Amino acid sequence: MEIDGVEVVEQSEDYGYSWSWDDPRGFQSEILWQREVGHLSLGTRQLPGGWIHNRLDPNAWGSARTIYEARQVVENYVTQAAAKPG
């Protein structure tokens, strides 16, 4: 799927879903959704380094009980990340 000009790859995982993209700020990003608990975590890396993951703040981004809520969080996050400084 494409969000504000950023190509985001959605993939089904054993634990839920993942979304990954090349962040406009110069690194790779992914959001992981753990279906059982509704947690979302953000991972970033700058090659050749490994991934660093942190749970997204549920107060800022919300939690996700369904795939639709998780996609909304991903869309909101990528929209903010892709925004041009101004």
PyMOL commands that set and color helices and strands:
alter all, ss='L'
color gray80, all
select helices_A, chain A and resi 58-61+67-82
alter helices_A, ss='H'
color red, helices_A
select strands_A, chain A and resi 2-3+6-7+9-12+16-23+27-34+39-45+52-55
alter strands_A, ss='S'
color yellow, strands_A
deselect
rebuild
show_as cartoon
